[in-house]
Amino acid sequence: MKSTTRAVVIGGGIAGCSTLYHLTQEGWTDVVLVERDELTSGTTWHSAAQVTNFGMNQTMVGLKTHSINLYQDLANDPDYPINYHHGDGGIRLANTQAQMDGYAHFKSMAKGMDVNFEVIDAEECARRHPLISTDNLIGGLWDPMDGDIDPAQLCQALARRARKAGAEVYRHTPVTGLTQHADDTWTVHTEKGDIDCEVVINACGYRVNEVGAMMGVHHPVMSMEHQYFLTEEIPAIRDAGHRMPLLRCPISDYYCRQEKNGLLLGFYEQDCKTWGMDGIDPKFTNALCPDDLDRVTDVLEGAFARMPALMETGIHTVVNGPITYTIDGAPLVGPIPGKRNAFCIIGLRAGLGEGGGHGWLLAQQIVHGEAVYDTWCIDPRRFTGHTNVELCALKAIEDYQNEFRFHFPHEHRPAGRPAKTTPLTPVLAAEGAEFTVVNGWERVDYMRPDPTFEETHGYGFTEVFDVVARDVAQVRDHVGLAEVNGFNRIEVTGTDARAFLDRMICGRVTAKSGRVGLGYMLNHHGNVKAEVTIANLPDGRIWLGSAAAAETHDMDWLTGHIGTGEDVQLRSLTNDQTILILAGPKARDVLSKVSRGDWSAQAFPWLSVKEAFVGIAHATIMSVSFSGELAYEIHIPNAQLYAAYLSLRAAGAEFGLEMFGARSIESMRMEKGYLHWKSDLLTEFNPFETGLDRFVKMDKDFVGKAALEAMVTNGPRVNLVCLQIDTDHAPAHGGASVWHDGAVVGTVSSGDWGHRTGLNLAYAFVKPDCPEAVTVDVLGGPVAAKIIPMGPYDPENTRVKA
């Protein structure tokens, strides 16, 4: 066995084998995989092994397409062909119009990735799958590329190709410990000896946290028992003359696919069960859990009603094995938070279908620093310290129970809430707040107009439309107050702090005390990595602020770039303080009543910062605005948050102050041309393509400059534009396709109604030669749209400077 290598992959299922193979494809051939038992002896061997192109966003569709193409190549390998039933087709059923609207959106989104779905009616569903009934059925989404694959053959084929490229695979080699050294390299301790390496990759399936504990981390992954059975022969399948399409049913919580001349039928029962919460038997390998068909009786009854042929056949084999879930159902593929040279590819509940693509994207991150797609939707850093075992279990159960029921826009399910709160959370709840969730934080989405108000979630405009219109008018004409909790805040100090930030940010970093600026960090490929506000406090401290979801992401990026001997200290204040936003033309009047000092536009102009008191609460106040109105960000230590809130509410009474929420902020930022991290600010595009020219100074050095210069020479690949959409029944959702002359010319990144302008707005990345007049898919149908200048509301910024 090797004693040194470039990377060690721990785990020999689909995640590990795919990563090993793709590392060799990216040029790293001196790599090793270690497996405690045989390859595929964990979850992979008993997988139902369905391979679909369906995904909730374009990154997921792209990685699944890669999987399908890779598996076809493996199946056609004349030296080592594998069993892959490719292109049988698959249907996701629906019995509500809201589900059908979602399918129409997913069809449009997939088209932007050159994937062709169909939305079909109930009769067409039955024509394509003659075993199903159309009772209580509206229609479905057809994926022509759906199929299934042999799990063991797939992994052996990937391992075989990796070995041919120079990689080595060590079976029956349990890992006993991990040691990280001062230079961030690792030693992997095994029962057969130690291996020194640059990079370690956790691909351990349901044993993920056994290996995680060896490096002092806990991964938000939980295992669930999952049952399926194989039927005896079904004559209608035997005599059909073709393979039956796969079926996924959110109505009755089951799926099925053809297995020989019968069916493989899997269940997502409501009375589901976690597995391994109190530890896993070391001898549990190539093993299953005890059968428990009583638990799936309710699901089985629904399956019988949808497919009556099931009542005429017997059960041949029952399989009950663990599968892994994360808190939001998507896998964790990328850098391990807080660690250097450590990666994971875990929580792959649909590992066989997706694993080829996940290993592809992870290998790119390891070798090149970034992948071809923005991978935030699967990034392990999207979760932070609130993700404990109990929360993981609650969310895994909830996700399991809703396996085929996708999240609607603005839908936040109740399990595991509230995870993070502030002293104001119960106060605002009592006042009628409806909450959204941002990195675990309960943040006000909107204020319900009455206690009985409920939103009907869907892809069109909902009952909240009028609520947001009222709140936006309040902020435009009077004054509003909003709590923004979880905002990422990093304090930067040290004699080299300013030089460090100047190197990290691609634009000018103001050195003037008491001033606030906006800056962008690029990755080494010259594309947008992060957006930060930079506040120079009077005592020399510098505050960096960014999106709540970026808490771990930005800290890791900054920490990793502090040079040897550089005097820079970073301290997170994210969980210590909360922002109260005071916005509207009467905001200065309210602030002046609760805080001593001169708050005039002359004394405290736009983009200023100073420390003061709000009532008795110490505050750091910034004159910045995400709404496009005169506004102040008031940063308050959480211990005094309630006191500051009471002072502002009391002072605002005479000015008609009212609370507003995140939904209103989203509407207003769209009208101002302000961008949202990981919707409009992506690692796939550079700042010029994203319309951030004024924030780039090419006459200075910064991370990613050389790559950016090379891209500029070649011209833009895309341009981010603002679209005015000619409809008032629904917004354009992220991922929707933009069309011209029958071809896709772009993709929507975000959209919402602008209540002050009366415009249905969307941002989209489009081809550089895109004409002004286009069409945009809204609920799956083409709607006329045109490109307009970014930020149609108050383009001269007169209101924020008032």
C-alpha positions in Angstrom: 0.0 0.0 0.0 1.2 3.5 -0.8 2.4 5.6 2.1 2.1 8.9 0.2 -0.4 10.1 -2.4 -2.1 13.3 -3.6 -5.6 12.5 -2.4 -7.3 9.8 -0.4 -11.0 9.1 -1.0 -12.6 7.3 2.0 -15.6 5.2 1.0 -16.2 2.8 -1.9 -19.8 3.4 -2.9 -20.9 5.4 -5.9 -19.7 8.7 -4.3 -16.2 7.5 -3.7 -15.8 5.6 -7.0 -17.2 8.5 -9.0 -14.9 11.0 -7.2 -11.8 8.8 -7.7 -12.6 8.3 -11.4 -13.2 12.0 -12.0 -10.0 13.1 -10.2 -8.1 11.0 -12.7 -10.0 12.7 -15.6 -9.1 16.1 -14.2 -5.4 15.2 -14.2 -4.8 13.8 -10.6 -3.8 10.2 -11.2 -1.7 9.7 -8.0 -4.9 9.1 -5.9 -6.2 6.4 -3.7 -9.5 5.1 -2.5 -9.8 3.2 0.8 -12.9 1.1 1.7 -13.5 -0.6 5.0 -15.1 -3.7 3.3 -15.9 -4.4 -0.3 -16.9 -1.8 -2.9 -20.6 -0.9 -2.8 -21.1 -2.7 0.6 -22.9 0.3 2.3 -26.0 1.8 0.7 -25.0 1.5 -2.9 -25.5 -2.2 -3.3 -29.2 -2.2 -2.4 -30.1 1.1 -4.2 -33.2 1.1 -6.4 -30.7 2.7 -8.9 -33.0 5.1 -10.8 -31.3 7.5 -13.2 -33.4 10.6 -13.9 -32.6 14.0 -15.4 -35.1 15.8 -13.1 -33.6 18.4 -10.8 -34.9 21.4 -8.9 -32.3 23.8 -10.4 -30.0 23.9 -13.4 -26.9 22.7 -11.5 -28.8 19.6 -10.5 -30.1 19.0 -14.1 -26.5 19.6 -15.4 -24.9 17.1 -13.1 -27.6 14.5 -13.8 -27.1 14.9 -17.5 -23.4 14.3 -17.0 -24.3 11.1 -15.1 -26.5 9.9 -17.9 -23.9 10.6 -20.6 -21.2 8.9 -18.5 -23.3 5.8 -17.8 -24.2 5.5 -21.5 -20.5 5.5 -22.2 -19.8 2.9 -19.6 -22.7 0.7 -20.9 -21.2 0.9 -24.4 -17.7 0.0 -23.3 -16.8 -3.1 -25.4 -14.3 -4.3 -22.8 -16.5 -3.9 -19.7 -20.1 -3.1 -20.6 -22.6 -2.6 -17.7 -26.3 -3.1 -17.5 -28.0 0.3 -18.0 -31.7 0.5 -19.0 -31.4 3.9 -20.6 -34.2 6.0 -22.0 -37.2 4.0 -20.7 -38.8 7.3 -19.9 -40.4 8.4 -16.6 -43.5 10.2 -15.4 -43.9 12.4 -12.3 -47.6 12.5 -11.6 -49.7 15.4 -10.4 -53.2 15.9 -9.1 -53.2 19.7 -8.6 -52.8 22.6 -10.9 -50.1 24.0 -8.7 -48.0 20.9 -9.2 -48.6 21.1 -13.0 -47.5 24.8 -12.9 -44.3 23.6 -11.1 -43.7 21.0 -13.8 -44.1 23.7 -16.5 -41.5 25.7 -14.8 -39.1 22.8 -14.5 -39.6 22.0 -18.2 -38.5 25.6 -19.0 -35.6 25.4 -16.6 -34.3 22.1 -18.1 -34.6 23.4 -21.6 -31.9 26.0 -20.7 -29.6 22.9 -20.1 -30.6 21.3 -23.4 -32.8 18.8 -21.6 -36.3 18.2 -23.0 -39.1 17.4 -20.6 -42.8 17.3 -21.6 -45.8 18.3 -19.5 -48.6 15.8 -20.4 -52.2 15.3 -19.4 -53.7 12.4 -17.5 -54.8 10.5 -20.6 -51.3 10.7 -22.1 -49.8 9.5 -18.8 -52.0 6.4 -19.1 -51.2 5.9 -22.7 -47.4 5.9 -21.9 -47.8 3.8 -18.8 -50.8 1.5 -19.4 -50.8 0.0 -15.9 -52.0 3.2 -14.2 -55.4 4.6 -13.5 -56.3 8.3 -14.3 -58.5 8.6 -11.2 -57.6 11.8 -9.2 -54.9 12.6 -11.8 -54.4 15.8 -13.8 -51.2 15.0 -15.6 -47.5 14.7 -15.2 -43.9 15.6 -16.2 -42.3 13.2 -18.8 -38.5 12.7 -18.7 -37.6 10.7 -21.9 -34.1 9.9 -20.5 -35.2 8.2 -17.3 -33.9 4.7 -16.6 -32.1 2.4 -14.1 -28.6 0.9 -13.7 -26.8 -1.9 -12.0 -25.2 -0.4 -8.9 -22.3 -2.9 -8.4 -21.4 -2.9 -12.1 -21.4 0.9 -12.2 -19.0 1.3 -9.3 -16.7 -1.5 -10.5 -16.6 0.1 -14.0 -15.7 3.5 -12.5 -13.0 1.9 -10.3 -11.6 0.0 -13.2 -11.2 3.1 -15.3 -9.6 5.0 -12.4 -7.1 2.1 -11.9 -6.2 2.2 -15.6 -5.5 5.9 -15.2 -3.1 5.3 -12.3 -5.4 5.4 -9.2 -5.3 2.6 -6.6 -8.1 1.0 -4.6 -7.6 -0.6 -1.2 -10.5 -2.8 0.0 -10.8 -4.1 3.5 -8.9 -1.1 4.8 -10.8 0.6 7.6 -9.8 4.1 8.4 -9.0 4.5 12.1 -8.0 8.2 12.4 -7.2 11.4 10.6 -4.4 13.8 11.5 -4.0 17.3 10.0 -0.6 18.9 10.0 0.6 22.5 10.3 0.9 22.8 6.5 -2.7 21.6 6.1 -1.7 18.2 4.7 -3.3 15.0 6.2 -2.3 11.6 7.4 -5.0 8.9 7.0 -4.5 6.2 9.5 -5.7 2.8 8.5 -5.5 -0.8 9.9 -3.0 -1.5 7.2 -0.8 1.6 7.7 -0.7 5.3 7.3 -1.1 7.3 4.1 0.1 10.9 3.9 -1.8 13.1 1.4 -2.6 16.7 0.4 -6.4 16.2 0.3 -8.8 13.9 2.1 -12.4 13.3 0.8 -15.2 11.9 3.0 -17.4 9.7 0.8 -18.7 7.4 3.6 -22.4 7.2 3.0 -24.2 6.4 6.3 -20.9 6.2 8.2 -20.2 9.8 7.2 -20.1 11.1 10.8 -17.8 8.3 12.0 -15.2 9.8 9.7 -16.4 13.3 10.4 -15.6 12.8 14.1 -12.1 11.9 13.2 -11.5 15.5 12.0 -13.7 17.1 14.6 -16.8 18.0 12.5 -20.4 17.0 12.4 -22.1 16.7 9.1 -25.9 17.4 8.8 -26.7 14.0 7.5 -29.2 11.5 8.8 -30.1 8.0 7.6 -33.7 6.8 7.0 -34.9 3.2 6.6 -36.3 2.8 3.1 -38.3 -0.2 1.9 -39.0 -1.5 -1.6 -40.1 -4.8 -2.9 -39.8 -6.8 -6.1 -43.0 -8.3 -7.4 -43.6 -11.6 -9.1 -44.1 -11.6 -12.9 -46.9 -9.3 -14.2 -48.4 -10.6 -17.5 -49.1 -7.1 -18.8 -45.5 -6.2 -18.4 -44.3 -9.5 -19.9 -46.6 -9.1 -22.9 -46.1 -5.3 -23.5 -43.3 -5.6 -26.0 -41.5 -2.7 -24.5 -40.1 -1.6 -21.0 -42.5 0.2 -18.8 -41.6 3.9 -18.0 -40.6 4.7 -14.4 -43.3 6.2 -12.2 -43.0 8.7 -9.3 -46.2 9.5 -7.5 -46.5 12.4 -5.0 -50.2 11.5 -4.6 -49.5 8.2 -3.0 -45.9 8.5 -2.0 -44.4 5.6 -4.0 -42.3 4.9 -7.1 -41.9 2.0 -9.4 -39.8 0.7 -12.3 -39.7 -2.4 -14.3 -37.5 -5.2 -12.9 -37.4 -8.2 -15.3 -41.1 -8.9 -16.0 -42.3 -7.5 -12.7 -42.0 -4.2 -10.8 -39.7 -2.7 -8.2 -42.0 -0.7 -5.9 -40.6 1.7 -3.4 -42.4 3.5 -0.6 -42.1 6.9 1.2 -44.4 6.2 4.1 -45.6 8.8 6.6 -44.8 6.5 9.5 -41.1 6.5 8.6 -38.1 5.7 10.7 -34.6 7.1 11.3 -31.7 4.7 11.4 -28.3 4.8 13.2 -28.9 7.8 15.4 -27.2 6.1 18.4 -24.4 4.5 16.4 -23.9 1.9 13.7 -22.8 -1.7 14.3 -19.3 -2.0 12.9 -20.4 -5.4 11.4 -23.3 -3.7 9.5 -22.0 -4.2 5.9 -23.8 -5.7 2.9 -26.6 -5.8 5.4 -30.3 -4.8 5.6 -32.8 -3.7 8.3 -35.6 -6.1 9.3 -38.7 -6.0 6.9 -41.6 -3.9 8.2 -44.3 -3.9 5.6 -47.0 -3.0 8.1 -45.4 0.5 8.1 -46.1 1.0 4.4 -49.7 -0.3 4.3 -51.2 3.2 3.7 -48.8 3.8 0.8 -49.4 0.4 -0.6 -53.2 1.1 -0.7 -52.6 4.2 -2.8 -50.3 2.2 -5.1 -53.0 -0.4 -5.5 -55.5 2.3 -6.5 -53.2 3.8 -9.0 -52.0 0.4 -10.4 -54.7 -2.3 -10.0 -52.4 -4.9 -11.5 -50.4 -4.9 -8.3 -53.3 -6.6 -6.5 -53.0 -9.6 -8.9 -49.3 -10.4 -8.3 -47.2 -11.5 -5.3 -44.2 -10.1 -3.5 -40.9 -11.8 -4.5 -38.3 -10.0 -2.4 -38.4 -7.2 0.3 -35.5 -4.8 0.8 -35.2 -2.5 3.8 -32.0 -0.5 3.9 -30.7 2.9 5.1 -30.4 5.8 2.8 -29.0 9.2 3.7 -30.7 12.6 3.9 -29.4 16.1 4.6 -31.4 18.9 6.2 -32.7 20.2 2.9 -32.6 17.0 0.9 -29.8 18.1 -1.4 -26.4 16.4 -1.0 -23.2 18.0 0.5 -20.6 18.1 -2.2 -17.6 20.4 -1.7 -15.3 21.8 0.9 -15.8 20.8 4.5 -16.6 24.0 6.5 -13.7 25.2 8.7 -11.2 22.7 7.3 -8.4 23.1 4.8 -7.8 20.5 2.0 -10.8 18.5 3.2 -13.9 17.7 1.1 -17.0 15.6 1.3 -19.5 14.0 -1.1 -22.2 12.8 1.2 -26.0 12.8 1.8 -26.6 11.4 -1.7 -30.1 10.0 -1.1 -30.4 9.5 -4.9 -26.7 8.5 -5.2 -26.8 6.2 -8.2 -28.7 8.5 -10.4 -26.7 11.6 -9.5 -23.4 10.2 -8.3 -21.6 10.5 -11.7 -22.3 14.2 -11.8 -21.5 14.8 -8.1 -18.1 13.2 -8.4 -17.5 15.2 -11.6 -18.2 18.6 -9.9 -16.3 17.6 -6.7 -13.2 16.6 -8.7 -13.3 20.0 -10.5 -13.5 21.8 -7.2 -10.6 19.8 -5.7 -8.3 20.2 -8.7 -9.3 23.7 -10.0 -10.9 25.4 -7.1 -14.3 25.8 -8.7 -16.6 23.7 -10.9 -18.1 24.4 -14.3 -21.4 25.2 -12.6 -22.1 27.3 -9.5 -22.4 24.6 -6.9 -23.9 26.5 -4.0 -27.0 24.4 -4.0 -24.9 21.4 -2.9 -22.2 23.2 -1.0 -21.6 21.9 2.5 -21.1 25.5 3.8 -24.7 26.4 3.1 -25.4 25.1 6.7 -23.8 26.4 9.8 -23.6 25.5 13.5 -27.3 25.0 14.1 -27.4 21.7 12.3 -27.3 19.3 15.2 -28.4 15.6 15.2 -31.9 16.2 16.4 -32.6 18.9 13.8 -31.2 16.6 11.1 -33.5 13.8 12.1 -36.6 16.1 12.1 -35.8 17.5 8.7 -34.9 14.1 7.2 -38.2 12.7 8.3 -40.1 15.7 6.8 -38.2 15.4 3.6 -38.7 11.7 3.4 -42.4 12.1 3.9 -42.5 14.6 1.0 -40.1 12.9 -1.3 -41.9 13.7 -4.6 -43.6 16.9 -3.4 -41.3 19.8 -4.4 -41.1 23.0 -2.5 -43.1 25.9 -3.9 -41.7 29.4 -4.0 -41.6 30.9 -0.5 -42.7 27.6 1.1 -40.9 26.7 4.3 -42.0 23.5 6.0 -42.4 23.4 9.8 -40.1 20.6 11.0 -37.2 21.7 13.1 -38.4 25.2 13.5 -37.4 27.6 15.0 -33.7 26.8 14.9 -32.4 30.3 15.3 -34.2 33.3 16.8 -33.6 36.7 18.3 -35.3 38.4 21.3 -37.7 39.9 18.7 -38.9 36.7 17.2 -41.7 36.0 19.7 -42.6 39.7 19.8 -43.1 39.9 16.1 -44.8 36.6 16.0 -47.4 38.0 18.4 -47.8 41.0 16.2 -48.7 38.7 13.2 -45.4 38.0 11.5 -45.1 35.2 9.0 -41.6 34.0 8.9 -39.2 32.8 6.2 -36.0 30.9 7.0 -32.5 32.1 6.1 -29.6 29.9 7.2 -31.8 28.6 10.0 -32.8 32.1 11.2 -36.5 32.9 11.5 -36.8 36.2 9.5 -40.0 38.1 9.0 -41.4 37.4 5.5 -44.4 39.7 5.8 -46.9 40.8 8.4 -50.3 39.1 8.1 -53.1 41.6 7.7 -55.3 39.5 10.0 -54.8 36.4 12.2 -56.6 34.1 9.8 -54.6 35.1 6.8 -52.9 32.2 4.9 -50.9 32.1 1.7 -51.8 29.5 -1.0 -48.3 28.6 -2.3 -47.9 28.4 -6.0 -45.9 29.7 -9.0 -48.3 32.6 -9.7 -48.8 35.7 -7.6 -50.5 34.8 -4.4 -52.6 36.5 -1.7 -49.4 38.0 -0.4 -49.2 40.3 -3.5 -51.5 42.9 -1.9 -49.8 42.6 1.5 -46.4 43.5 -0.1 -48.0 46.3 -2.2 -49.3 47.8 1.1 -45.9 47.5 2.8 -43.9 48.9 -0.1 -46.3 51.9 -0.2 -45.7 52.4 3.5 -41.9 52.5 3.0 -42.2 54.7 -0.1 -44.5 57.3 1.5 -43.9 57.1 5.2 -41.6 54.9 7.3 -41.1 51.2 7.9 -39.1 49.0 10.3 -37.7 45.5 9.5 -35.5 43.1 11.4 -32.7 41.5 9.3 -31.2 38.7 11.5 -28.3 36.4 10.7 -26.6 39.0 8.5 -23.0 37.9 8.0 -20.7 40.3 9.8 -16.9 39.9 10.0 -14.7 42.3 11.9 -11.2 42.7 10.4 -8.3 44.1 12.4 -4.5 44.2 12.3 -1.8 46.3 10.8 -2.2 44.6 7.4 -6.0 44.6 7.4 -6.4 47.2 4.7 -3.8 45.9 2.4 -5.3 42.4 2.8 -8.8 43.7 1.8 -7.3 45.7 -1.1 -5.9 42.4 -2.4 -9.1 40.5 -1.9 -11.5 43.0 -3.5 -11.4 43.8 -7.2 -12.4 47.5 -6.7 -11.4 50.5 -4.7 -11.4 50.0 -0.9 -12.0 53.3 0.7 -9.7 54.1 3.6 -11.8 57.1 4.8 -13.0 56.7 8.4 -16.7 56.7 8.8 -17.5 55.6 5.3 -19.2 52.6 3.8 -18.5 51.0 0.4 -19.5 48.0 -1.6 -17.0 45.5 -3.0 -16.7 42.2 -4.8 -14.3 39.3 -4.3 -13.4 37.1 -7.3 -12.3 33.5 -7.4 -9.0 32.5 -9.1 -10.9 32.1 -12.4 -11.9 35.8 -12.3 -15.6 35.1 -11.6 -17.7 36.6 -8.8 -17.1 34.8 -5.5 -18.7 37.1 -2.9 -20.3 40.5 -2.3 -19.4 42.5 0.8 -20.2 45.9 2.3 -17.1 47.5 3.8 -17.6 49.8 6.8 -14.7 51.7 8.2 -15.5 52.4 11.9 -13.9 55.5 13.5 -11.6 53.5 15.7 -9.9 51.7 12.8 -11.9 48.5 12.9 -13.4 47.3 9.6 -16.7 45.5 9.3 -17.4 43.3 6.3 -21.1 42.5 5.8 -22.6 39.9 3.4 -25.5 37.6 3.0 -26.6 35.5 6.0 -26.1 32.3 4.0 -22.5 33.2 3.3 -21.5 33.0 7.0 -19.1 30.0 6.7 -18.4 30.5 3.0 -16.9 34.0 3.3 -15.0 33.3 6.5 -13.3 30.2 4.9 -12.4 32.2 1.8 -10.9 35.1 3.7 -9.1 32.9 6.2 -7.6 30.9 3.4 -6.0 34.0 1.8 -4.2 35.4 4.9 -0.5 35.3 4.0 2.3 33.9 6.2 3.3 36.6 8.6 0.4 38.9 7.6 -1.1 40.7 10.6 -4.8 40.2 9.9 -7.4 39.0 12.4 -10.9 38.0 11.5 -13.7 37.8 14.1 -17.3 36.7 13.3 -20.0 38.9 14.9 -22.8 37.2 12.9 -24.5 35.6 15.9 -23.9 38.6 18.3 -25.7 41.4 16.5 -28.9 41.9 14.6 -29.9 44.7 12.1 -33.0 46.8 12.4 -33.7 48.6 9.0 -35.4 51.9 9.3 -36.6 53.0 5.8 -38.7 55.7 4.2 -38.8 59.5 3.9 -39.7 59.8 7.6 -36.7 57.5 8.7 -34.5 60.5 9.6 -37.3 62.0 11.8 -37.7 58.7 13.7 -34.0 58.2 14.2 -33.6 61.8 15.4 -36.1 61.2 18.1 -34.3 58.2 19.6 -30.6 59.1 19.1 -28.6 62.2 20.0 -26.6 63.9 17.4 -27.0 65.5 14.0 -28.6 63.0 11.5 -29.0 65.5 8.7 -28.0 64.7 5.2 -25.1 67.1 5.5 -23.8 65.6 8.8 -24.5 62.0 8.1 -24.8 61.6 4.3 -25.5 58.4 2.3 -22.8 55.7 2.8 -21.8 56.9 6.3 -21.3 54.9 9.4 -20.9 55.9 13.1 -21.6 54.5 16.6 -24.4 56.0 18.6 -27.2 55.1 21.0 -30.8 54.2 20.0 -32.5 54.9 23.3 -30.3 53.1 25.8 -29.0 50.6 23.3 -25.5 50.9 21.8 -25.7 50.9 18.0 -23.6 51.0 14.9 -25.6 52.9 12.3 -25.0 53.0 8.6 -26.7 55.1 6.0 -27.2 52.4 3.3 -30.3 51.2 1.6 -31.4 48.0 -0.1 -34.9 49.4 -0.7 -34.0 52.5 -2.7 -35.5 54.8 -0.1 -33.8 56.8 2.6 -32.7 54.1 5.0 -30.5 53.3 8.0 -29.1 49.9 9.0 -29.0 49.9 12.8 -26.7 47.2 14.1 -27.6 46.2 17.7 -26.1 43.7 20.1 -28.7 41.0 20.6 -28.8 41.7 24.4 -30.2 45.2 23.7 -32.2 44.4 20.6 -35.6 44.5 22.3 -34.8 47.8 24.0 -33.8 49.4 20.7 -37.0 48.0 19.0 -39.2 49.5 21.7 -37.5 52.9 21.4 -38.0 52.9 17.6 -41.6 51.8 17.8 -42.4 54.5 20.3 -40.7 57.2 18.3 -42.2 56.1 15.1 -45.8 56.1 16.3 -46.4 59.8 15.4 -45.0 59.1 11.9 -47.2 56.0 11.3 -44.3 53.5 11.4 -45.2 50.0 10.5 -43.2 46.7 10.2 -42.3 45.2 6.9 -40.5 42.0 5.8 -38.3 40.2 3.4 -40.9 39.8 0.7 -41.2 43.6 0.4 -37.4 44.1 0.4 -37.1 41.6 -2.4 -39.6 43.6 -4.5 -37.9 46.9 -3.9 -34.4 45.6 -4.6 -35.5 44.3 -8.0 -36.6 47.9 -8.9 -33.3 49.3 -7.9 -31.1 46.8 -9.8 -29.6 45.4 -6.6 -28.3 41.8 -7.0 -28.8 38.8 -4.7 -25.9 36.5 -3.9 -26.3 33.0 -5.4 -29.3 34.2 -7.5 -27.6 36.9 -9.6 -24.1 36.7 -8.3 -22.6 33.4 -9.5 -19.2 31.8 -9.8 -20.0 31.1 -13.4 -19.7 34.7 -14.6 -17.2 37.5 -14.1 -18.1 41.0 -12.8 -18.3 42.6 -16.2 -20.8 40.0 -17.4 -22.7 40.6 -14.2 -22.9 44.4 -14.8 -20.5 45.3 -12.1 -18.0 47.3 -14.2 -18.0 50.3 -11.8 -16.8 48.0 -9.0 -13.7 46.7 -10.9 -10.4 48.6 -11.0 -8.0 46.9 -13.4 -5.1 49.3 -12.4 -4.6 47.4 -9.1 -3.7 43.8 -8.1 -6.4 41.5 -6.7 -7.2 37.8 -6.5 -8.4 36.6 -10.0 -7.1 39.6 -12.0 -5.0 37.6 -14.5 -7.9 35.3 -15.3 -10.3 38.3 -15.6 -7.9 40.0 -18.0 -7.9 36.9 -20.2 -11.7 36.8 -20.2 -12.0 40.5 -21.0 -9.8 39.9 -24.1 -12.2 37.3 -25.4 -15.3 39.4 -24.7 -18.4 38.6 -22.6 -20.0 35.2 -22.7 -23.3 36.5 -21.3 -24.7 39.8 -20.0 -27.0 40.3 -17.0 -30.0 42.4 -18.0 -33.3 43.6 -16.6 -36.4 42.4 -18.3 -39.9 44.0 -18.2 -42.4 41.1 -18.6 -45.8 41.7 -20.2 -48.0 39.9 -17.7 -49.5 40.4 -14.3 -50.5 36.9 -13.3 -47.1 35.4 -12.2 -43.5 36.4 -11.9 -40.7 34.8 -13.9 -38.9 32.3 -11.6 -35.1 31.7 -11.4 -34.2 29.1 -14.1 -36.9 30.1 -16.6 -35.8 30.2 -20.2 -35.5 33.4 -22.3 -36.3 32.9 -26.0 -35.8 34.5 -29.3 -36.6 33.1 -32.7 -37.3 29.7 -31.3 -34.0 29.3 -29.5 -33.0 29.7 -25.8 -30.9 32.9 -25.5 -30.8 33.2 -21.7 -31.9 32.2 -18.3 -33.8 34.1 -15.6 -31.8 34.5 -12.3 -34.6 36.2 -10.3 -37.9 37.9 -10.7 -40.6 39.8 -8.8 -43.2 42.5 -9.2 -42.1 46.1 -8.7 -44.9 47.8 -6.8 -43.5 51.3 -7.1 -43.0 51.1 -10.9 -45.9 48.8 -11.6 -43.6 46.5 -13.6 -43.2 42.7 -13.7 -39.4 42.6 -13.5 -36.8 39.9 -14.0 -33.0 39.7 -14.2 -31.6 37.3 -16.7 -28.2 36.2 -18.1 -28.5 36.4 -21.9 -26.3 36.0 -24.8 -24.3 39.2 -25.8 -26.1 39.5 -29.1 -29.6 39.1 -27.5 -32.1 41.6 -29.0 -34.2 43.9 -26.9 -37.5 42.1 -27.6 -37.6 38.5 -26.3 -40.1 36.1 -24.7 -39.8 34.6 -21.2 -41.4 31.4 -20.0 -43.9 32.2 -17.2 -45.7 29.1 -15.9 -44.3 27.3 -18.9 -45.9 29.6 -21.5 -44.2 32.3 -23.6 -44.8 35.9 -22.5 -43.5 38.9 -24.3 -40.7 40.8 -22.6 -38.1 43.5 -23.4 -34.8 44.5 -22.0 -34.9 47.8 -20.1 -32.2 49.7 -18.1 -31.2 48.1 -14.8 -32.8 49.8 -11.8 -35.9 51.6 -13.2 -36.9 53.1 -9.9 -35.2 56.4 -9.1 -32.1 55.7 -11.2 -30.4 58.9 -10.0 -30.6 57.7 -6.4 -32.2 61.0 -5.2 -34.3 59.2 -2.6 -31.5 57.4 -0.8 -29.6 60.6 -0.6 -32.5 62.8 0.6 
